[in-house]
């Protein structure tokens, strides 16, 4: 804008408001990413603890085939959860 031309106060207010909205939007996006990451961490931890408990309970039966099946299921649950949360973290990080 040329130095001799005055800016419109309404235009300045609109630009200031737009900048504030953009800043708030950026903060909201960042907070959403943090919340998503915290949820994924909690979810993964809960599933792993559940799988561990399931496996330990099966081992307490002292029946080999029950322990083997439970260990396999627990490992599967851990691996699926790991893959799911890893993929979800990549989406959240974008």
N, CA and C of each residue as an Amber inpcrd file, in Angstrom:
protein
   282
   0.8520000  -1.1650000   0.0000000   0.0000000   0.0000000   0.0000000
   0.9040000   1.2360000   0.0000000   0.6190000   2.2230000  -0.8630000
   1.4440000   3.4310000  -0.9110000   1.4030000   4.1710000   0.4170000
   2.4860000   4.8760000   0.7400000   2.6070000   5.5690000   2.0210000
   1.6020000   6.7020000   2.1560000   1.1460000   7.2410000   1.0510000
   0.2130000   8.3560000   1.1120000  -1.2210000   7.9090000   1.3510000
  -1.4910000   6.6410000   1.2010000  -2.8530000   6.1280000   1.3400000
  -3.0690000   5.6240000   2.7640000  -4.1590000   6.0740000   3.3840000
  -4.4750000   5.6560000   4.7470000  -5.2100000   4.3200000   4.7130000
  -4.9800000   3.5110000   5.7690000  -5.6810000   2.2420000   5.8540000
  -7.0220000   2.4450000   6.5280000  -7.9470000   1.6410000   6.1730000
  -9.2960000   1.6940000   6.7130000  -9.2930000   1.0270000   8.0870000
  -9.7990000   1.6990000   9.1470000  -9.7910000   1.0970000  10.4830000
 -10.5930000  -0.2000000  10.5470000 -11.6240000  -0.2990000   9.7670000
 -12.4340000  -1.5260000   9.7500000 -11.6200000  -2.6690000   9.1500000
 -10.8990000  -2.3780000   8.0990000 -10.0490000  -3.3960000   7.4760000
  -8.9840000  -3.8670000   8.4470000  -8.4040000  -2.9290000   9.1850000
  -7.3950000  -3.2970000  10.1780000  -7.9880000  -4.1960000  11.2650000
  -9.1890000  -3.8730000  11.7120000  -9.8520000  -4.6870000  12.7390000
 -10.1540000  -6.0820000  12.2190000 -10.5850000  -6.1570000  10.9710000
 -10.8810000  -7.4640000  10.3710000  -9.5970000  -8.2840000  10.2530000
  -8.5180000  -7.6500000   9.8310000  -7.2430000  -8.3530000   9.6990000
  -6.7320000  -8.8210000  11.0550000  -6.8780000  -7.9770000  12.0750000
  -6.4670000  -8.3450000  13.4280000  -7.2960000  -9.5190000  13.9400000
  -8.5970000  -9.4540000  13.6970000  -9.4730000 -10.5530000  14.1270000
  -9.1310000 -11.8380000  13.3920000  -8.8440000 -11.7360000  12.1100000
  -8.4730000 -12.9200000  11.3260000  -7.1760000 -13.5370000  11.8480000
  -6.2200000 -12.6930000  12.2230000  -4.9640000 -13.2020000  12.7850000
  -5.2090000 -13.9180000  14.1020000  -6.0740000 -13.3470000  14.9280000
  -6.3980000 -13.9750000  16.2140000  -7.0850000 -15.3200000  16.0090000
  -8.0000000 -15.3570000  15.0590000  -8.7000000 -16.6220000  14.7660000
  -7.7030000 -17.6650000  14.2810000  -6.7660000 -17.2630000  13.4350000
  -5.7550000 -18.1990000  12.9350000  -4.8860000 -18.7210000  14.0780000
  -4.5080000 -17.8370000  15.0000000  -3.7050000 -18.2620000  16.1550000
  -4.4840000 -19.2370000  17.0310000  -5.7530000 -18.9240000  17.2890000
  -6.5800000 -19.8210000  18.0970000  -6.7710000 -21.1690000  17.4040000
  -6.9290000 -21.1360000  16.0960000  -7.0760000 -22.3780000  15.3400000
  -5.8080000 -23.2260000  15.4490000  -4.6580000 -22.5840000  15.3240000
  -3.3860000 -23.3120000  15.4500000  -3.2500000 -23.9380000  16.8340000
  -3.6240000 -23.1840000  17.8630000  -3.5630000 -23.7120000  19.2300000
  -4.5220000 -24.8810000  19.4080000  -5.7210000 -24.7630000  18.8370000
  -6.7100000 -25.8370000  18.9430000  -6.2180000 -27.1020000  18.2510000
  -5.6120000 -26.9480000  17.0980000  -5.0660000 -28.1010000  16.3730000
  -3.9600000 -28.7600000  17.1830000  -3.0640000 -27.9540000  17.7350000
  -1.9620000 -28.4980000  18.5350000  -2.4800000 -29.2160000  19.7800000
  -3.4470000 -28.6100000  20.4590000  -4.0320000 -29.2570000  21.6410000
  -4.7630000 -30.5420000  21.2680000  -5.3900000 -30.5570000  20.1120000
  -6.0460000 -31.7740000  19.6370000  -5.0530000 -32.8940000  19.3790000
  -3.9150000 -32.5200000  18.8130000  -2.8630000 -33.5170000  18.5670000
  -2.3430000 -34.0900000  19.8830000  -2.1380000 -33.1970000  20.8640000
  -1.6560000 -33.6580000  22.1660000  -2.6700000 -34.5820000  22.8260000
  -3.9490000 -34.2160000  22.7580000  -4.9980000 -35.0460000  23.3540000
  -5.0880000 -36.3910000  22.6440000  -4.9690000 -36.3800000  21.3290000
  -5.0020000 -37.6270000  20.5690000  -3.8420000 -38.5380000  20.9250000
  -2.6680000 -37.9600000  21.0610000  -1.4860000 -38.7480000  21.4340000
  -1.6460000 -39.3290000  22.8350000  -2.1860000 -38.5340000  23.7550000
  -2.3980000 -39.0260000  25.1270000  -3.4170000 -40.1590000  25.1350000
  -4.4750000 -40.0230000  24.3440000  -5.4850000 -41.0930000  24.2570000
  -4.8480000 -42.3690000  23.7250000  -4.0640000 -42.2530000  22.6750000
  -3.4360000 -43.4410000  22.0900000  -2.4800000 -44.1080000  23.0720000
  -1.7290000 -43.3150000  23.8060000  -0.8260000 -43.8680000  24.8170000
  -1.6210000 -44.6380000  25.8740000  -2.7060000 -44.0410000  26.3470000
  -3.5420000 -44.6810000  27.3690000  -4.1800000 -45.9580000  26.8350000
  -4.6710000 -45.8960000  25.6180000  -5.3060000 -47.0630000  25.0010000
  -4.3090000 -48.2100000  24.8680000  -3.1380000 -47.8950000  24.3490000
  -2.1270000 -48.9300000  24.1560000  -1.7210000 -49.5490000  25.4930000
  -1.5120000 -48.7150000  26.4820000  -1.1200000 -49.2040000  27.8020000
  -2.2060000 -50.1060000  28.4020000  -3.4600000 -49.7050000  28.2550000
  -4.5680000 -50.4940000  28.8050000  -4.6750000 -51.8600000  28.1300000
  -4.5440000 -51.8920000  26.8140000  -4.6440000 -53.1730000  26.0990000
  -3.4780000 -54.0850000  26.4670000  -2.2900000 -53.5260000  26.5670000
  -1.1230000 -54.3350000  26.9290000  -1.2900000 -54.9010000  28.3440000
  -1.7700000 -54.0800000  29.2640000  -1.9880000 -54.5610000  30.6350000
  -3.0690000 -55.6450000  30.6690000  -4.1030000 -55.4650000  29.8980000
  -5.1670000 -56.4750000  29.8350000  -4.6270000 -57.7830000  29.2600000
  -3.8530000 -57.6900000  28.2000000  -3.2670000 -58.8840000  27.5920000
  -2.3080000 -59.5740000  28.5630000  -1.5250000 -58.7870000  29.2790000
  -0.6090000 -59.3640000  30.2710000  -1.3830000 -60.0990000  31.3610000
  -2.4340000 -59.4820000  31.8520000  -3.2540000 -60.1090000  32.8920000
  -3.9210000 -61.3880000  32.4030000  -4.4080000 -61.3390000  31.1760000
  -5.0380000 -62.5100000  30.5680000  -4.0450000 -63.6590000  30.4650000
  -2.8440000 -63.3340000  30.0330000  -1.8090000 -64.3580000  29.8880000
  -1.3980000 -64.9350000  31.2430000  -1.2390000 -64.0850000  32.2430000
  -0.8720000 -64.5590000  33.5830000  -1.9640000 -65.4290000  34.1940000
  -3.2150000 -65.0420000  33.9680000  -4.3280000 -65.8450000  34.4900000
  -4.3400000 -67.2300000  33.8510000  -4.0660000 -67.2800000  32.5640000
  -4.0300000 -68.5760000  31.8810000  -2.8640000 -69.4240000  32.3760000
  -1.7310000 -68.7890000  32.6380000  -0.5710000 -69.5300000  33.1460000
  -0.8560000 -70.0900000  34.5380000  -1.6970000 -69.4050000  35.2870000
  -2.0240000 -69.8560000  36.6430000  -2.8170000 -71.1560000  36.6320000
  -3.4370000 -71.4820000  35.5040000  -4.1960000 -72.7430000  35.4220000
  -3.2600000 -73.9420000  35.3800000  -2.0200000 -73.7080000  34.9900000
  -1.0040000 -74.7610000  34.8600000  -1.4170000 -75.8490000  33.8580000
  -2.2130000 -75.4500000  32.9100000  -2.5780000 -76.3440000  31.8150000
  -1.8750000 -75.8030000  30.5770000  -0.9900000 -76.6210000  30.0330000
  -0.1230000 -76.1430000  28.9590000  -0.8850000 -75.5710000  27.7670000
  -1.8760000 -76.2950000  27.2830000  -2.5560000 -75.8140000  26.0770000
  -3.3290000 -74.5190000  26.3380000  -3.8610000 -74.3410000  27.5430000
  -4.5650000 -73.0980000  27.8710000  -3.5640000 -71.9460000  27.9070000
  -2.4150000 -72.1880000  28.5250000  -1.3720000 -71.1610000  28.5830000
  -0.8810000 -70.7900000  27.1810000  -0.7120000 -71.7890000  26.3260000
  -0.2350000 -71.5480000  24.9660000  -1.2430000 -70.7360000  24.1570000
  -2.5040000 -71.1210000  24.2410000  -3.5510000 -70.3770000  23.5150000
  -3.6420000 -68.9420000  24.0290000  -3.6320000 -68.7760000  25.3350000
  -3.7220000 -67.4400000  25.9240000  -2.5240000 -66.5830000  25.5340000
  -1.3340000 -67.1730000  25.5410000  -0.1330000 -66.4280000  25.1600000
  -0.2210000 -65.9830000  23.7010000  -0.7180000 -66.8670000  22.8540000
  -0.8720000 -66.5280000  21.4420000  -1.8820000 -65.4020000  21.2540000
  -3.0160000 -65.5090000  21.9380000  -4.0290000 -64.4550000  21.8420000
  -3.5140000 -63.1270000  22.3970000  -2.8010000 -63.1850000  23.4980000
  -2.2590000 -61.9680000  24.0990000  -1.2360000 -61.3190000  23.1670000
  -0.3720000 -62.1350000  22.5740000   0.6130000 -61.6040000  21.6200000
  -0.0800000 -60.9650000  20.4230000  -1.1330000 -61.6120000  19.9460000
  -1.8880000 -61.0670000  18.8170000  -2.5020000 -59.7140000  19.1900000
  -3.0990000 -59.6390000  20.3600000  -3.7130000 -58.3880000  20.8190000
  -2.6630000 -57.2850000  20.9350000  -1.5030000 -57.6190000  21.4630000
  -0.4300000 -56.6230000  21.5810000   0.0330000 -56.1280000  20.2160000
   0.2290000 -57.0450000  19.2890000   0.7150000 -56.6820000  17.9570000
  -0.3130000 -55.8500000  17.1850000  -1.5750000 -56.2350000  17.2660000
  -2.6210000 -55.4680000  16.5820000  -2.7210000 -54.0690000  17.1860000
  -2.6610000 -53.9940000  18.4930000  -2.7270000 -52.6990000  19.1670000
  -1.5360000 -51.8350000  18.7920000  -0.3660000 -52.4440000  18.7440000
   0.8420000 -51.7070000  18.3680000   0.7060000 -51.1580000  16.9440000
   0.2220000 -51.9640000  16.0300000   0.0460000 -51.5230000  14.6420000
  -1.0120000 -50.4240000  14.5440000  -2.1190000 -50.6050000  15.2490000
  -3.2060000 -49.6180000  15.2280000  -2.7370000 -48.2760000  15.7850000
  -2.1140000 -48.3090000  16.9470000  -1.6890000 -47.0480000  17.5680000
  -0.5690000 -46.3860000  16.7770000   0.2920000 -47.1690000  16.1780000
   1.3630000 -46.6050000  15.3530000   0.7790000 -45.8740000  14.1450000
  -0.1710000 -46.5050000  13.4800000  -0.8110000 -45.8710000  12.3230000
  -1.5950000 -44.6230000  12.7540000  -2.2730000 -44.7270000  13.8720000
  -3.0520000 -43.5880000  14.3630000  -2.1360000 -42.4310000  14.7650000
  -0.9910000 -42.7360000  15.3470000  -0.0450000 -41.6810000  15.7270000
   0.4690000 -40.9290000  14.4910000   0.6810000 -41.6710000  13.4130000
   1.1120000 -41.0140000  12.1780000   0.0550000 -40.0420000  11.6710000
  -1.2090000 -40.4320000  11.7820000  -2.2860000 -39.5390000  11.3500000
  -2.4060000 -38.3270000  12.2730000  -2.2530000 -38.5470000  13.5580000
  -2.3630000 -37.4510000  14.5280000  -1.2200000 -36.4650000  14.3440000
  -0.0500000 -36.9620000  13.9880000   1.1290000 -36.0970000  13.8590000
   1.0590000 -35.1740000  12.6500000   0.2200000 -35.4770000  11.7120000
   0.1350000 -34.6400000  10.4930000  -0.4510000 -33.3120000  10.7660000
